[in-house]
Amino acid sequence: RLQAYVGGAWVDALIDIIDRVSSTWSAWLPLDTPRISSRWRFEITTFDTESQLGELELKGIAIG
């Protein structure tokens, strides 16, 4: 999943970006989900590891 840091909290922007079984892409969450943020983070889960959390610092970048 991909989250934006907005108003002091992490807000989901995408969840299940690629379904591990069907390999289909997710859609954006409802349009009220912020799409411009100075901080983004992502969580990746694979079949052979626990969830891994990484953080992106993208100032003023719109994703999506």
Buried (B, 14 or more C-beta within 10 A) or exposed (E): BBBBBBEEEBBEBBEEEEEEEEEEEEEEBEEEBEBEBEBBBBBEEEEEEEEEEEEEEEEEEEBE
